[in-house]
Amino acid sequence: MISRPILNSSIILKHNYVLHESYIEQYAYDNEFQDVYASLRQGNQIEELYYHVHNRLFYHLGKLCIPQGERNNIIREVHTSLIAKHFGVGKTIANLQRYCYLATHV
């Protein structure tokens, strides 16, 4: 078996500014993030939840929060990327979760 390095998912995320703008727009309407995001944007601190906003992007424990409406798209993009290789959906999601927060409840 040939071993291949796991693509750092952050490479795909870091350079995709179109996605970033889409995320910023969606945080305000995302059922999981909207309340916390609005509170942080108003300058309130919510330290016990470990969220913060940096350059209008929303993070949890240092991981970029992915809005519900974008999760399938980002999984598909990372999974099918020419530089990512094809590890299967399970490994793709596990790798993505190293850099992204795919919440189910906030």
LUMSEDREN-775715 format. One record per residue (C-alpha): residue number from 1; residue in one letter; z, x, y. Coordinates in steps of 0.2 Angstrom, whole numbers, padded with zeros to 4 digits. Layout:
BEGIN
  kolke  romi     zz     xx     yy
    NUM     A      Z      X      Y
...
END
This chain:
BEGIN
  kolke  romi     zz     xx     yy
      1     M   0000   0000   0000
      2     I  -0004   0006   0017
      3     S   0009   0005   0030
      4     R   0005   0000   0047
      5     P   0016   0001   0063
      6     I   0022  -0016   0069
      7     L   0014  -0020   0085
      8     N   0027  -0021   0099
      9     S   0024  -0040   0104
     10     S   0030  -0035   0121
     11     I   0014  -0026   0124
     12     I   0004  -0042   0123
     13     L   0017  -0052   0133
     14     K   0019  -0038   0147
     15     H   0001  -0038   0152
     16     N  -0003  -0056   0151
     17     Y   0000  -0062   0169
     18     V  -0009  -0079   0166
     19     L   0005  -0083   0153
     20     H   0018  -0078   0165
     21     E   0013  -0090   0178
     22     S   0011  -0104   0165
     23     Y   0029  -0100   0159
     24     I   0036  -0101   0177
     25     E   0027  -0118   0179
     26     Q   0034  -0125   0163
     27     Y   0052  -0119   0164
     28     A   0055  -0133   0177
     29     Y   0049  -0147   0165
     30     D   0055  -0139   0148
     31     N   0069  -0150   0140
     32     E   0077  -0134   0133
     33     F   0077  -0123   0149
     34     Q   0075  -0135   0164
     35     D   0093  -0137   0169
     36     V   0099  -0119   0167
     37     Y   0083  -0112   0175
     38     A   0085  -0124   0190
     39     S   0103  -0118   0192
     40     L   0099  -0100   0191
     41     R   0085  -0102   0203
     42     Q   0097  -0110   0216
     43     G   0108  -0094   0214
     44     N   0121  -0101   0203
     45     Q   0128  -0089   0190
     46     I   0130  -0095   0172
     47     E   0137  -0079   0164
     48     E   0144  -0087   0148
     49     L   0126  -0093   0143
     50     Y   0118  -0075   0145
     51     Y   0103  -0081   0155
     52     H   0095  -0073   0170
     53     V   0080  -0074   0181
     54     H   0069  -0059   0185
     55     N   0053  -0060   0195
     56     R   0054  -0079   0192
     57     L   0053  -0076   0173
     58     F   0068  -0083   0163
     59     Y   0077  -0072   0150
     60     H   0091  -0075   0137
     61     L   0100  -0059   0131
     62     G   0086  -0049   0138
     63     K   0072  -0058   0129
     64     L   0059  -0068   0138
     65     C   0061  -0087   0136
     66     I   0045  -0095   0129
     67     P   0044  -0113   0134
     68     Q   0041  -0126   0120
     69     G   0023  -0130   0126
     70     E   0018  -0111   0124
     71     R   0027  -0107   0107
     72     N   0012  -0111   0096
     73     N   0000  -0102   0108
     74     I   0010  -0086   0109
     75     I   0013  -0085   0090
     76     R  -0006  -0088   0087
     77     E  -0010  -0075   0100
     78     V   0002  -0062   0093
     79     H  -0003  -0066   0075
     80     T  -0022  -0065   0078
     81     S  -0023  -0051   0090
     82     L  -0035  -0037   0085
     83     I  -0021  -0024   0088
     84     A  -0007  -0033   0079
     85     K  -0015  -0033   0061
     86     H  -0011  -0047   0050
     87     F   0007  -0048   0043
     88     G   0008  -0066   0040
     89     V   0016  -0080   0051
     90     G   0034  -0076   0045
     91     K   0033  -0058   0050
     92     T   0024  -0062   0066
     93     I   0037  -0074   0071
     94     A   0051  -0061   0066
     95     N   0043  -0048   0076
     96     L   0040  -0059   0091
     97     Q   0059  -0064   0091
     98     R   0063  -0046   0094
     99     Y   0056  -0048   0112
    100     C   0056  -0067   0115
    101     Y   0068  -0081   0115
    102     L   0061  -0096   0105
    103     A   0076  -0108   0108
    104     T   0079  -0124   0099
    105     H   0094  -0129   0110
    106     V   0101  -0122   0126
END
